[in-house]
């Protein structure tokens, strides 16, 4: 049996005995017919970043073939703010590679994510998933490499407080039960996400835990494995859908909001990136050091970092998290193993020591390719982001680094190897550019470099206009006042509690 299929948790993959990327229409029909599937469900991301749903009862084979081949019409003006009601019809067509058996449906249901098409049958260029597809294509055309990504999905689980085994405030990192209350809920989420096709690296409790107004807030994280960026986006939106549905079934509340209250850890959406060629990780060079290619990609992110907040930090509460001394970045810089920077190069497996043999005498690490694990990570984004547009923007920024003549000089100038928030490093901090402090500044930064995001026909002008209009609709003075007024901050947090 194929080692990539044997332990796969997606029921469709196991039954068809082929990778999901190879699914065909005939495969889907066969699975429906041979597994008692009574309904098909289409899901697709809209302008608010959430998945929308369309359900079909399977009456006969002709009808099944019709919806798989032709999709269905939807009202684009109700899904995207940039589409007018006068010409709003769109098509949604399923992507067979995303098929999974719906873990929440009482009636046997096969679910697939969809792509949007316009009246001429062409991919809707401004839709989130098409924008990401174009960004990945442009990256590959310019660099000859593939852009891969994965997310660290942080969230808070909320339920009535208990005095039993209280956790230590803001010390929840990797805590075990009974001090961590929601480990079983997290592992159940991980199991369900894997059944939808998600490739998970691990899960754990995070730093944040506190009690507020009689409720217990506990922060958790589920981290994924790097895959093609388009697949990474699909996995993240499905993961949020799974977590919210399981929380509702368990009478928990869950939020991916970037900040809940002052003095407590906020939730980010750290994105790890990897660039590959012919299956090889190009982040490291032949000497297992950070490659010039990786430095070019990081340089592009450095140049566009302020504008990237327009995609990764999309409401006022995002900027309550981006403050000094909170392990959330405020300045444009990068470094190795450094959590005070915007882009971090995590500790890799580059030492010559065989740790497996040391921990397990008689065993050896063998020929495992440790270079595949090396990534670089941007730490500014949060759960308010539309993940397709965020990953598209990061692909643009990484590509832009290869188009800069002075990319390596930019990388050198923005590198730091100290904690920039320590008093003794004030001079270094003063020399670095800063990230925006509110939504309006973020929109202004995007406007200044919008031609980079429009290049290669990646982001449509209308899409960028829509993003900036929404950001500028927020009152910057209100955000500033909220930093001094806990009641106003709480009102904003409540308003955007279920963002993304």
WOHU-V708934 format. One record per backbone hydrogen bond with DSSP energy under -0.5 kcal/mol. NH is the residue of the N-H (numbers start at 1). CO is the residue of the C=O. E is the energy in kcal/mol with one decimal. If there is no record, write none. Layout:
nh=<NH	NH>
co=<CO	CO>
e=<E	E>
This chain:
nh=<5	6	7	8	11	14	15	16	17	18	22	23	28	29	30	31	32	33	34	35	37	38	39	40	41	42	43	44	46	47	49	52	54	56	58	59	64	65	66	67	68	69	70	71	71	72	74	76	76	78	79	80	83	84	87	88	90	91	92	93	95	96	98	99	100	102	102	105	110	111	111	112	114	115	117	118	121	124	125	127	131	132	133	134	135	136	137	138	139	140	141	142	143	144	146	148	148	149	150	152	153	153	154	154	155	156	157	158	159	161	166	170	171	172	174	175	179	180	181	186	187	188	189	190	191	192	193	194	195	196	196	197	198	200	201	202	204	206	210	212	215	216	217	217	218	218	219	220	221	222	223	224	225	227	229	231	232	233	234	235	236	237	238	239	240	241	242	243	244	245	246	247	248	249	250	251	252	253	255	257	264	267	267	268	269	270	271	272	272	273	274	276	277	280	282	282	285	288	291	295	296	297	298	299	300	301	302	303	304	305	305	307	308	309	309	310	311	312	313	318	319	319	320	321	321	322	323	326	332	333	334	335	337	339	341	342	343	344	344	345	346	350	355	358	359	360	363	368	370	372	373	374	376	377	378	379	382	383	383	385	386	387	390	391	392	393	394	395	396	397	398	399	400	401	402	402	403	403	404	407	410	411	412	413	414	415	416	420	422	425	426	429	430	431	431	432	435	442	443	444	445	446	447	448	449	449	450	452	453	454	455	457	458	459	464	465	466	467	468	469	470	471	472	473	474	476	479	480	481	482	483	483	484	485	486	489	490	491	492	493	494	495	496	497	499>
co=<2	2	3	5	9	10	11	12	13	13	19	20	24	25	26	27	28	29	30	31	32	108	108	56	110	54	112	52	50	79	46	44	42	40	38	57	60	61	62	63	64	65	66	66	67	92	90	74	88	75	76	76	80	82	84	85	74	117	72	115	113	94	95	96	111	100	109	102	39	100	109	41	43	93	91	122	118	116	123	124	127	128	129	130	131	132	133	134	135	136	137	138	139	140	276	146	274	227	272	270	151	222	152	268	220	255	218	253	216	214	163	209	168	207	205	172	176	176	179	182	183	184	185	186	187	188	189	190	191	192	193	194	193	198	223	223	221	219	217	215	212	159	210	215	157	216	208	155	204	153	202	151	199	149	147	228	228	229	230	231	232	233	234	235	236	237	238	239	240	241	242	243	244	245	246	248	247	158	156	497	261	257	258	266	381	152	378	150	270	376	148	146	280	277	275	280	289	285	283	291	292	293	294	295	296	297	298	299	300	301	302	304	304	305	306	307	308	308	309	315	315	316	317	317	318	318	321	323	433	331	414	343	345	337	338	333	333	342	377	335	344	348	353	354	355	356	360	365	368	369	370	371	273	344	271	342	312	256	267	382	311	385	386	387	388	389	390	391	392	393	394	395	396	397	398	399	399	400	400	404	406	407	408	409	410	412	334	418	419	422	423	425	426	427	428	429	330	438	439	440	441	442	443	444	445	446	447	449	449	450	451	454	455	453	460	461	462	463	464	465	466	467	468	469	471	474	475	476	477	478	479	480	481	481	484	485	486	487	488	489	490	491	492	494	496>
e=<-1.7	-2.4	-0.5	-1.3	-0.6	-2.1	-2.2	-2.5	-1.7	-1.0	-2.0	-1.9	-2.0	-2.4	-2.5	-2.6	-2.4	-2.5	-2.4	-1.0	-1.5	-2.2	-1.8	-2.2	-2.8	-3.0	-2.1	-1.4	-2.0	-2.7	-2.0	-2.6	-2.3	-2.7	-2.4	-1.0	-2.1	-2.8	-2.1	-2.4	-2.0	-1.9	-3.1	-0.5	-1.2	-1.5	-2.5	-1.0	-2.6	-1.1	-1.0	-2.6	-1.3	-0.5	-1.0	-0.7	-2.3	-2.6	-2.3	-2.5	-3.0	-0.7	-2.2	-1.9	-2.0	-0.5	-2.6	-0.6	-2.4	-3.1	-0.5	-2.3	-2.0	-2.5	-2.2	-3.2	-2.1	-1.9	-0.8	-1.9	-2.4	-1.9	-1.9	-2.5	-2.1	-2.4	-2.3	-2.5	-2.0	-2.1	-2.5	-2.2	-2.5	-2.3	-2.9	-0.6	-2.9	-2.7	-1.8	-2.3	-0.7	-2.7	-0.9	-1.2	-2.2	-2.4	-2.9	-2.8	-1.5	-2.3	-0.7	-1.3	-2.1	-2.4	-2.8	-2.2	-0.8	-1.7	-0.5	-2.3	-2.4	-2.0	-2.3	-2.5	-2.1	-2.2	-2.8	-2.2	-1.4	-1.1	-0.6	-1.2	-2.3	-0.9	-2.7	-1.6	-2.3	-3.1	-2.0	-2.4	-1.5	-3.5	-3.1	-0.5	-2.3	-0.5	-3.1	-3.2	-2.5	-2.0	-2.9	-2.0	-2.6	-2.1	-1.8	-0.6	-2.3	-2.2	-1.8	-2.3	-2.0	-2.3	-2.0	-2.2	-2.2	-1.8	-2.6	-2.8	-2.2	-2.0	-2.7	-2.2	-2.3	-2.0	-1.3	-1.0	-2.8	-2.3	-1.9	-0.6	-1.2	-0.6	-0.9	-0.5	-2.7	-0.7	-1.9	-2.7	-0.6	-3.1	-2.0	-1.9	-2.2	-2.1	-3.3	-0.5	-3.0	-2.0	-2.9	-1.9	-2.3	-2.2	-2.5	-2.4	-2.1	-1.7	-2.4	-2.4	-1.7	-0.9	-0.6	-0.5	-1.8	-0.8	-0.7	-1.8	-1.4	-1.9	-2.4	-2.0	-0.5	-1.2	-0.9	-0.7	-0.7	-1.0	-2.3	-0.8	-2.9	-1.1	-2.0	-1.9	-2.5	-0.6	-0.9	-1.3	-1.7	-0.5	-2.7	-2.5	-0.8	-1.1	-1.1	-1.5	-2.6	-1.9	-2.5	-1.1	-1.3	-1.1	-1.6	-1.4	-1.7	-3.0	-2.5	-2.6	-2.2	-0.7	-0.6	-1.8	-0.6	-0.8	-2.6	-2.5	-2.0	-2.4	-2.2	-2.2	-2.2	-2.4	-2.7	-2.3	-2.6	-1.3	-0.6	-1.4	-0.7	-1.0	-0.7	-1.0	-2.3	-2.5	-2.1	-2.4	-1.7	-0.8	-2.7	-0.9	-1.8	-1.9	-1.5	-2.2	-2.3	-1.0	-0.5	-1.5	-2.6	-1.8	-2.4	-2.4	-2.3	-2.0	-2.4	-1.6	-0.8	-0.9	-0.8	-1.8	-0.8	-1.8	-1.3	-1.4	-1.3	-2.3	-2.1	-2.6	-2.4	-2.2	-2.4	-2.5	-2.2	-2.0	-2.4	-0.9	-1.2	-0.7	-1.6	-2.0	-2.6	-2.0	-1.0	-0.6	-1.5	-1.1	-0.5	-2.4	-2.5	-1.9	-2.0	-2.7	-2.5	-1.9	-1.9	-1.1	-1.3>
